[in-house]
Amino acid sequence: MAELKGLRDDVYRRPLATALDRLGIGAGWRCVDVGAGGGDVSVALAEVVGRTGRVYSVDSDPAARDEVARAAAAHSQVLAITQAGEDLTLPELVDLAFCRFLLLHVFDPSVVLAKMTDAVRDGGWVVAQEPITSAGRIDGRPMSMPDARHPDIGALLPALARDAGLELVDAWAEAPAGVGPGPVSAYLETLTGVDPGDDPIVLPPLVTVVGRRRGVR
């Protein structure tokens, strides 16, 4: 699993960097990484917000807490919490709520997005990144992810953000592609157990939605 996450961070690194740059995130920000897994994004956020900031690393799997602790050993501003996205409750409002590859697995994505929206301050940000699995291609053939509850949730993400009460500031999709040995091929093999060989690959597009919380509490 750690290997898969590392490869995923490599092939999908640009959408994350683009989103964070779009927000102008900086020192002192309060953030929550929902569905944090091993804490790779939590650590990336911690490096940006610095010692004066705080990052809540939230995951429903208790084992993820230990993974986050190891990954964030040098970042005391990262606080690991075992909690489902549907039950998201934090001790303070945050400037940014983030999730990636989470909503395709949860029972009700709209509930999780609503909880993330409630977790941010007025004028704060919600960023979600989710795939359109069936739009991926291996040698021209559609991919699938039968174990995911909502494998194409990325296609609905802008509407879900709007329905959660967010102002939709930006939305886009990016799809890493490759042929032959390399990070894209290695990621696909780790994910599916199938070596694509020299077949051309287009990984599932990752839809990024940047929404802003507006309203009176």
N, C-alpha and C positions, 0 to 999 in steps of 0.2 A: 504493500500500500504506500509506503514512504517513497518507493521508486516511482510509482505511478504519479504521485503528487508532484515529485520533482520534475518529471517529464512534462506534466500538464502546465506547471509554472513556466517551463521553458517555451513551449509552443504557443501558449496563450498569454505571454508576458506583455505584449503590446497593448491589448485592450485594457489591462489593469493600469499600466503606466499612463495611457491616454486619459483614462477616467480621473485618476488622481490629479494629473496636471490640469485637467479641465476645471477642477474644484478650487485649485489654488491652496490645497491643504498645506498646513505649516505647523510650526512649533506651538505647543499649548492646546492643540485640538483634542477633544474627547471623541473617541470612536468606538464602535462595536462591530466586530467581525462575526457574523451569525453563520453557524455551520462551519466553524473555523478548521475542523479537522486537525491536522498536525501543526497548524499555526503559521504557515508560510506567509499568508497575507497579513496576519496579526503582527508578525515581525517586521514586514515591510512598512506597515503603518507606524509602528513604534519608532522606526528609524527616522521617519518624517516628522512625527509630532514631538520627538525629543523627550527629555526628562521632565519637562513641565507639562507634557500631555499625558493622556491615559488611553489605553486600548483594552476593552473588554473582549476576550476571546471566548466565544460561546459555542458549545457543541453539546448535542444530546448524548453522545457516547462518553461514558466516564473515562475510558482509556485515552481519549483525546486530551484530557487534562495533563496527563503525564507527558504526552508528546509535545504539547505547548510549552510545558515547563522546561523541557530539554531544549527546544528550539529557541526559546526566549530567555535563556539563562542570563544573558547579558543585558536584559531589558526589564528593569524592575517596574516599569510603567505598564507592563502587560499583566492583566489579571484574568486567569482562566476560570470559567464558570461552566458547570454542567447543567444545561438547560435546553429544552426543546425550543425551536423557533416560535411555535404556537403559544409558548408560555413566557416569552421574552419579558423580563422585568429587570430593570437596572436601578442602581441607587441614585442615579442622576440622569438628567437629559444629556444627550450627546450631540456633537456637531455633525457626525456622519454615521449612518448605519449602512453596512455593506454585506452583501452575500454573493457567492459565486458557486455554481453547480450545486445549489441547495434546493431550489423550488421544484426541480424536476423529481425530487425524491419525497417531498413532504405530502401529507394527506390533502391539505387545502392551501395552495399557494397564496390565495387572497388573504387568509387569516394571518399568515406569516408576514406578508407585506404590510398589513394593517398594524401589526405589532411593531414592526420596524419603524413605521411612520410615527407611531405614538411615542417611540423612544427618542426621537430627535426634537431639538428645540425649534421654535418658530424661526424660519429662515434657514434651518439646517437641511442636510442632504441625505438622500437615500440613493444608493447605487446598487443595482442588481445586474448580475451577468449570468445568463442562462442560455443553453444551446437549443438549436433546432436540429435534433439528431438525424431525422430522416433526410435532411438536406446534405449530409455528408456523403461522399462518394468514394468507392474503391473500384478502380478500373471502370468508372462510369456507372457502377451499380449503387443503389441507395443503401445507406447504412441503417442500422436499427439498434435500439437499446431496450429489449423487452423487459428488463428488470426495473426500469424506471417507471414511476407512476405517471409522469407527465413528460414523455421524451421530447416533445416539441414545444415545451412551455415558452421557449424564447420567442416564438411567433406571437404569443399573446401578451408578452411582457409590457409593452407600452400601454395597452389598455388596462392591465392589472394595476400599473402604477397610477394611472389616472383615477381608477375606481377606488384606490386607497386614499385619495384626497391629495395627491401630489401634483404640483405643477411640473409638467413634463418639459424639462429644459433641453435635453439632448437624448438621442437614441441612434444607435448604429449597430452594424454587424460586421464581424471580421472572421475569416476562415483560413487558418493555416493550411498550406498545401505543399506537396513534395512528391518526389519520385525516387525510388532507390533508398539505400541506407541513409539514416539521418534521424533527427529528433522526431519528426512527424511519423515516420515509419515505426520507430521504437515505441512511441506513445501508443500507436494503434495496436501493435503486437502485445504490449503489456495490458492494454484494456480488453482485448478480445481473445488473446492467446493464439492469434493467427498471424504468421509472418506474411506481410503483403508482397514480399519479394520486390520486383521491379514494377509492380502495378502503380499507376498514378493514384494519388490520394488527395482528397479534399476533406479535411476534418469538419465536423459539424460547425456551422457558423455560431459564434458566440455573440448573442445580442446583449448589448450594454444599454441600460436605461439610467439616466441621471435625472432624478426628481428632487424638487425642493418643497419643503414643508411650509405651507402657508396657512394662517388661521390664528384664532385667538383661543388660548387655553383657559 
